[in-house]
């Protein structure tokens, strides 16, 4: 259990404050994460790693010479926002371009991909690489769908060392891709992890058994097995990983036996003795093995085995010196680079708002009241949504919705106080939701609110048809950004029928408020029916069978939100 915290909602921020103070020789804080304490040399290609918190030493613990130039730090098990990723990348960029790299999770792929677009629009050469080492999460034929787990470490390490060796961005990207193509991981869990403030783990493992094929965000394994001895576990992991040897690979390998947070180093060494013996029996030469905690999952009990098949370049970068808060190897010359100063995370002065008229400002007040109500509803539903999400995911959906609605509520209120119209208020709310909630749902809700706001504009009171069209615009924005389809077991499976019902009712001559209220039961029914579906995208996909019988958390929260706004109509007498 995660026992030490002040406020669970500020766990990541509190952790980061302490980390920065304890490691000021290595790193400084910037909006969105941390960067090296010394300035980037002019023209150097840089590497920014990142993802949600809860995995230390990954990701902020590996910022330093020989490793990453910066790390984007999200909430526990939640992707950082696109704004945060772009912010850290700007902070390290020295004219040589930047490679952003994360594990292959929908929220990370979406947010870091958007960050790359932002950076390129600013004239910065930016690239993105998703790590796909987890052999249990998808078959060989669908290798691009595999998750990134402890193999993050080998890929981040080699790409970063190449950047420090003077490779240009093309070369750094090539090394990162080569490391990813050469890396395979298989893991097991003996017990689940517990989110700060929670009184139960995200999943449990039956007594006397273990889960094979775990994730690193509190996801359970894909299958259950009788608990083996250390030697039996070693043989299982070795045989599983070696069966996935990339074509054309040699016999020199980098190996990580990774602890997930609650498995003692002594236990890992007991397993390692058999792992090392087995690898050598298969004719492999093990180069600079790592046994310990490198990519963790809060207090999860378990371990994973990672193998990267080496060529001359990968071996050079795997064995290169490094000096970071959590990982040190070899000897580096004294760093004489210029030290940075910490950058304030305070917001810039408010931008000038587009002109709006009084009817639109009145509509904006209804929007802010709606977001106030949504924030309160999500706070009340946080535990329920987290429980639903934990069945086949990482259990962070409730907390993400709380953070997103709270940020949207504050941004909307500030914009309305500055006489913003409905469009401006919704755009501000969408931007804040995406920035503070992170993850997949955060960026999707942000895109939807922004699209709705763009359609409604800042002048006049939208008529019934305009509201229906705005809802459809929000739906279309989700489809375009998220890439999911109906039936994939996502929030779209509740949103599409809801929007369709509103459109049909408005077309029949009903006002939009009546249409909305009538459509709530449609959304609630559609959300409930997602229990029958198998997820085809996102973190729940590898655990599709386990999710059957449980509705999608995103669809459930969507139905809660539209119902809450309908209740507001009644309270306000509109």
BELURLIN-V90565 format. One record per residue. N is the residue number from 0. RES is the residue in one small letter. SS is DSSP state (H for helix, E for strand, C for the rest). Layout:
n=[N	N]
res=[RES	RES]
ss=[SS	SS]
This chain:
n=[0	1	2	3	4	5	6	7	8	9	10	11	12	13	14	15	16	17	18	19	20	21	22	23	24	25	26	27	28	29	30	31	32	33	34	35	36	37	38	39	40	41	42	43	44	45	46	47	48	49	50	51	52	53	54	55	56	57	58	59	60	61	62	63	64	65	66	67	68	69	70	71	72	73	74	75	76	77	78	79	80	81	82	83	84	85	86	87	88	89	90	91	92	93	94	95	96	97	98	99	100	101	102	103	104	105	106	107	108	109	110	111	112	113	114	115	116	117	118	119	120	121	122	123	124	125	126	127	128	129	130	131	132	133	134	135	136	137	138	139	140	141	142	143	144	145	146	147	148	149	150	151	152	153	154	155	156	157	158	159	160	161	162	163	164	165	166	167	168	169	170	171	172	173	174	175	176	177	178	179	180	181	182	183	184	185	186	187	188	189	190	191	192	193	194	195	196	197	198	199	200	201	202	203	204	205	206	207	208	209	210	211	212	213	214	215	216	217	218	219	220	221	222	223	224	225	226	227	228	229	230	231	232	233	234	235	236	237	238	239	240	241	242	243	244	245	246	247	248	249	250	251	252	253	254	255	256	257	258	259	260	261	262	263	264	265	266	267	268	269	270	271	272	273	274	275	276	277	278	279	280	281	282	283	284	285	286	287	288	289	290	291	292	293	294	295	296	297	298	299	300	301	302	303	304	305	306	307	308	309	310	311	312	313	314	315	316	317	318	319	320	321	322	323	324	325	326	327	328	329	330	331	332	333	334	335	336	337	338	339	340	341	342	343	344	345	346	347	348	349	350	351	352	353	354	355	356	357	358	359	360	361	362	363	364	365	366	367	368	369	370	371	372	373	374	375	376	377	378	379	380	381	382	383	384	385	386	387	388	389	390	391	392	393	394	395	396	397	398	399	400	401	402	403	404	405	406	407	408	409	410	411	412	413	414	415	416	417	418	419	420	421	422	423	424	425	426	427	428	429	430	431	432	433	434	435	436	437	438	439	440	441	442	443	444	445	446	447	448	449	450	451	452	453	454	455	456	457	458	459	460	461	462	463	464	465	466	467	468	469	470	471	472	473	474	475	476	477	478	479	480	481	482	483	484	485	486	487	488	489	490	491	492	493	494	495	496	497	498	499	500	501	502	503	504	505	506	507	508	509	510	511	512	513	514	515	516	517	518	519	520	521	522	523	524	525	526	527	528	529	530	531	532	533	534	535	536	537	538	539	540	541	542	543	544	545	546	547	548	549	550	551	552	553	554	555	556	557	558	559	560	561	562	563	564	565	566	567	568	569	570	571	572	573]
res=[x	x	x	x	x	x	x	x	x	x	x	x	x	x	x	x	x	x	x	x	x	x	x	x	x	x	x	x	x	x	x	x	x	x	x	x	x	x	x	x	x	x	x	x	x	x	x	x	x	x	x	x	x	x	x	x	x	x	x	x	x	x	x	x	x	x	x	x	x	x	x	x	x	x	x	x	x	x	x	x	x	x	x	x	x	x	x	x	x	x	x	x	x	x	x	x	x	x	x	x	x	x	x	x	x	x	x	x	x	x	x	x	x	x	x	x	x	x	x	x	x	x	x	x	x	x	x	x	x	x	x	x	x	x	x	x	x	x	x	x	x	x	x	x	x	x	x	x	x	x	x	x	x	x	x	x	x	x	x	x	x	x	x	x	x	x	x	x	x	x	x	x	x	x	x	x	x	x	x	x	x	x	x	x	x	x	x	x	x	x	x	x	x	x	x	x	x	x	x	x	x	x	x	x	x	x	x	x	x	x	x	x	x	x	x	x	x	x	x	x	x	x	x	x	x	x	x	x	x	x	x	x	x	x	x	x	x	x	x	x	x	x	x	x	x	x	x	x	x	x	x	x	x	x	x	x	x	x	x	x	x	x	x	x	x	x	x	x	x	x	x	x	x	x	x	x	x	x	x	x	x	x	x	x	x	x	x	x	x	x	x	x	x	x	x	x	x	x	x	x	x	x	x	x	x	x	x	x	x	x	x	x	x	x	x	x	x	x	x	x	x	x	x	x	x	x	x	x	x	x	x	x	x	x	x	x	x	x	x	x	x	x	x	x	x	x	x	x	x	x	x	x	x	x	x	x	x	x	x	x	x	x	x	x	x	x	x	x	x	x	x	x	x	x	x	x	x	x	x	x	x	x	x	x	x	x	x	x	x	x	x	x	x	x	x	x	x	x	x	x	x	x	x	x	x	x	x	x	x	x	x	x	x	x	x	x	x	x	x	x	x	x	x	x	x	x	x	x	x	x	x	x	x	x	x	x	x	x	x	x	x	x	x	x	x	x	x	x	x	x	x	x	x	x	x	x	x	x	x	x	x	x	x	x	x	x	x	x	x	x	x	x	x	x	x	x	x	x	x	x	x	x	x	x	x	x	x	x	x	x	x	x	x	x	x	x	x	x	x	x	x	x	x	x	x	x	x	x	x	x	x	x	x	x	x	x	x	x	x	x	x	x	x	x	x	x	x	x	x	x	x	x	x	x	x	x	x	x	x	x	x	x	x	x	x	x	x	x	x	x	x	x	x	x	x	x	x	x	x	x	x	x	x	x	x	x	x	x	x	x	x	x	x	x]
ss=[C	C	C	C	C	C	C	H	H	H	H	H	H	H	H	H	H	H	H	H	H	H	C	C	C	C	E	E	E	E	C	C	E	E	E	E	C	E	C	C	C	C	C	C	C	E	E	E	E	E	E	E	E	C	C	C	C	C	C	H	H	H	E	E	E	C	C	E	C	E	E	E	E	E	E	E	C	C	C	C	C	H	H	H	H	H	H	H	H	H	H	H	C	C	C	C	C	E	E	E	E	E	E	C	C	H	H	H	H	H	H	H	H	H	H	H	H	H	H	H	H	C	C	C	C	E	E	E	E	E	E	C	C	E	C	C	C	C	C	H	H	H	H	H	H	C	C	C	C	C	H	H	H	H	H	H	H	H	H	H	H	H	H	H	C	C	C	C	H	H	H	H	H	H	H	H	H	H	H	H	H	C	E	E	E	E	E	E	E	E	E	C	C	C	C	C	C	C	C	C	C	C	C	C	C	C	C	C	E	E	E	E	C	C	C	C	C	C	C	C	C	C	E	E	E	E	C	C	C	H	H	H	H	H	H	H	H	H	H	H	H	H	C	C	C	C	C	C	C	C	C	E	E	E	E	E	E	E	E	C	E	C	C	C	H	H	H	H	H	H	H	H	H	H	H	H	H	H	H	H	H	C	C	C	E	E	E	E	E	E	E	E	C	C	C	C	C	C	C	E	E	E	E	E	E	E	E	E	E	C	C	H	H	H	H	H	H	H	C	C	C	E	E	E	C	C	C	E	E	C	C	C	C	C	C	C	C	C	E	C	C	C	C	C	C	C	C	C	C	C	C	C	C	C	C	C	C	H	H	H	H	H	H	H	H	H	H	H	H	H	H	H	H	H	H	H	H	H	H	H	H	H	H	H	H	H	H	H	H	H	C	C	C	C	C	C	H	H	H	H	H	H	H	H	H	H	H	H	H	H	H	H	H	H	H	H	H	C	C	C	C	H	H	H	H	H	H	H	H	H	H	H	H	H	H	H	H	C	H	H	H	H	H	H	H	H	H	H	H	H	H	H	H	H	H	H	C	C	C	C	C	C	C	H	H	H	H	H	H	H	H	H	H	H	H	H	H	H	H	H	H	H	C	C	C	C	C	C	C	C	C	H	H	H	H	H	H	H	H	H	H	H	H	H	H	H	H	C	C	C	C	H	H	H	H	H	H	H	H	H	H	H	H	H	H	H	H	H	H	H	H	H	C	C	C	C	C	C	C	C	H	H	H	H	H	H	H	C	C	C	C	C	H	H	H	H	H	H	H	H	H	H	H	H	H	H	H	H	H	H	H	H	C	C]
